[in-house]
């Protein structure tokens, strides 16, 4: 039964990962008494060594754009449960949002140990490489994401943009053609980045 619960939690965590921005997460009031935040904080007073509560608190911080607080809650989660790969992943994404690519890459590499086949991880890792200006590493990371999920439209879009940054317009156009077969809307956005020339 415990194994089934763990599998279900992992599936839910992976499904909740956003591959591209859609609707913003609805903020949860982190100041209101009687809120979910308040309940979690109260439970943490009783159960300070519960990694799931710390992880849930981190999720609430993320929903409110409080990324530094999210990172601290994830650090506590990982102190208590160091093999929680998805916590490393979420920490890396938070570091990316704070424009801290070195820290993001460190956390992504730790997450890879537990989630080596997760294409979303490699797509997001590419963002950190891009922020550091490491275009070839960005391209390699996006290619890895696409080797794991060839129909991953966001990674294909990002790869085209990385090729453009590297000065390889032909490769970017090839990615546009592939993306057009997967996601017409995203391909249209990419075409604008390519200057509208097919």
C-alpha positions in Angstrom: 0.0 0.0 0.0 2.8 2.4 0.9 4.5 1.6 -2.4 1.3 2.4 -4.3 0.9 5.7 -2.5 4.6 6.6 -3.4 4.0 5.7 -7.0 0.8 7.8 -7.1 2.6 10.8 -5.5 5.4 10.6 -8.0 2.9 10.4 -10.9 1.0 13.5 -9.5 4.2 15.4 -9.0 5.4 14.7 -12.6 2.0 15.6 -14.0 1.9 18.9 -12.2 5.2 20.0 -13.7 4.5 22.8 -16.2 6.3 22.5 -19.5 5.3 25.9 -20.7 3.5 28.8 -19.1 -0.2 28.4 -19.2 -2.4 29.7 -16.5 -0.6 31.1 -13.5 -0.9 29.1 -10.2 -3.5 30.7 -8.0 -1.7 32.3 -5.0 -2.5 31.0 -1.6 -2.6 33.6 1.1 0.5 32.9 3.2 -0.5 35.5 5.8 -4.1 34.5 6.5 -5.0 32.8 9.7 -6.9 29.6 9.0 -5.4 29.3 5.5 -3.7 26.2 4.1 -0.4 28.0 4.9 -1.4 28.5 8.5 -2.5 24.8 8.8 0.9 23.6 7.4 2.8 26.0 9.7 0.8 24.7 12.7 1.5 21.1 11.8 5.2 21.8 11.3 5.3 23.0 14.9 4.0 19.5 15.9 5.9 17.6 13.3 9.1 19.5 12.4 10.8 16.4 10.9 8.0 15.7 8.4 9.6 16.1 4.9 6.2 16.0 3.2 5.0 19.0 5.2 8.1 21.0 4.3 7.6 20.0 0.7 4.0 21.2 0.8 5.1 24.5 2.4 7.6 24.9 -0.5 4.8 24.4 -3.0 2.8 27.1 -1.3 5.7 29.5 -1.4 6.2 28.7 -5.1 2.5 29.5 -5.8 3.1 32.9 -4.3 6.3 33.6 -6.1 8.3 33.5 -2.8 11.1 31.5 -4.4 13.8 32.2 -1.7 11.4 30.9 0.9 10.6 27.9 -1.4 14.3 27.1 -1.6 14.7 27.2 2.1 11.7 24.9 2.6 13.1 22.5 0.0 16.5 22.5 1.7 14.7 21.4 4.9 12.8 18.8 2.9 16.0 17.4 1.5 17.8 17.4 4.9 15.0 15.1 6.1 14.6 13.1 2.8 17.8 13.4 0.7 16.6 11.1 -2.0 13.7 13.2 -3.1 14.7 14.0 -6.6 11.7 16.1 -7.4 12.6 18.4 -4.5 16.0 19.0 -6.1 14.2 19.7 -9.4 11.8 22.2 -7.9 14.8 23.9 -6.1 16.6 24.2 -9.4 13.6 25.7 -11.1 13.3 28.2 -8.2 17.0 29.1 -8.6 16.4 29.6 -12.4 13.5 32.0 -11.6 15.9 34.0 -9.3 18.5 34.1 -12.1 20.9 32.0 -10.1 22.1 29.6 -12.9 25.1 28.1 -11.0 22.9 27.1 -8.1 20.2 25.9 -10.5 22.7 23.7 -12.4 24.0 22.2 -9.2 20.4 21.3 -8.1 19.5 19.9 -11.6 22.6 17.7 -11.5 21.5 16.3 -8.1 17.9 15.8 -9.5 19.4 13.9 -12.4 20.6 11.2 -10.1 17.0 10.4 -9.2 15.2 11.4 -12.4 17.6 10.6 -15.2 14.8 10.0 -17.7 12.8 13.1 -17.1 12.8 15.3 -20.3 11.4 18.3 -18.4 14.4 18.3 -16.2 16.8 18.6 -19.2 14.6 21.3 -20.8 14.8 23.4 -17.7 18.5 22.7 -17.2 19.0 24.1 -20.7 17.5 27.4 -19.4 20.2 27.6 -16.8 23.0 26.8 -19.3 21.5 29.6 -21.5 21.6 32.1 -18.7 25.3 31.4 -18.3 25.9 31.8 -22.1 26.9 28.1 -22.4 25.0 27.6 -25.7 26.6 24.2 -26.6 25.6 22.8 -23.2 22.1 24.3 -23.7 21.8 22.5 -27.0 23.1 19.2 -25.6 20.6 19.4 -22.8 17.7 20.1 -25.1 18.7 17.3 -27.4 18.7 15.0 -24.4 15.2 16.2 -23.5 14.1 15.4 -27.1 15.7 12.0 -27.2 13.6 11.1 -24.2 10.4 12.7 -25.6 10.6 13.5 -29.3 7.2 15.2 -29.3 8.2 17.6 -26.5 7.1 20.9 -28.2 8.6 23.3 -25.7 12.0 21.6 -25.8 11.9 21.7 -29.6 11.0 25.4 -29.6 13.8 26.1 -27.1 16.3 24.1 -29.2 15.5 26.2 -32.2 16.1 29.4 -30.2 19.4 27.9 -28.9 20.4 27.2 -32.5 19.6 30.8 -33.4 21.8 32.0 -30.5 24.6 29.8 -31.8 24.2 31.3 -35.3 22.9 28.2 -36.9 19.7 29.4 -38.7 19.5 26.2 -40.8 19.2 24.0 -37.7 16.7 26.4 -36.2 14.6 26.2 -39.4 14.7 22.4 -39.2 13.4 22.5 -35.6 10.7 24.9 -36.8 9.6 22.3 -39.4 9.5 19.5 -36.8 7.7 21.7 -34.3 5.0 22.6 -36.9 4.1 18.9 -37.0 3.7 18.8 -33.2 2.3 22.2 -32.2 1.1 24.8 -34.8 0.6 27.6 -32.3 4.1 27.3 -30.8 5.5 26.9 -34.3 3.9 30.2 -35.3 5.6 31.9 -32.3 8.9 30.4 -33.4 8.4 31.6 -36.9 8.2 35.2 -35.6 11.5 34.6 -33.8 13.0 33.4 -37.0 11.9 36.5 -38.8 8.8 35.1 -40.5 10.8 33.5 -43.3 10.1 29.8 -43.9 
